[in-house]
Amino acid sequence: MGQTEDEYVLTSGNYIPNEYVADVKERLDIINDMDNNELNEYFNKILLDQNVIDPKKTGLGFVDMRLKTYRKIAYDFKEVDDKYSFFTLQTSVQIN
């Protein structure tokens, strides 16, 4: 966590299996391209969808971050080896 004059900057990172990189990147790109109305509709659709098998794969956490921060999510994947990449994401929250 960092701070500038007018915002808190939140950064997180973790290892991710390389086989999931393309899927996570695709979900983040779709979510980043949505406006707030589309995000709200998508969020509610996921919550009401009884057919979601694995809620961890919906991207709901990413949508929630976008809705609460009103900012796009910056991200990066650095391949570590043939099995893992290091995934970082960053967003910010405006102060007042």
PyMOL commands that set and color helices and strands:
alter all, ss='L'
color gray80, all
select helices_A, chain A and resi 18-33+36-48+55-57+60-69
alter helices_A, ss='H'
color red, helices_A
select strands_A, chain A and resi 2-3+7-17+74-79+84-94
alter strands_A, ss='S'
color yellow, strands_A
deselect
rebuild
show_as cartoon
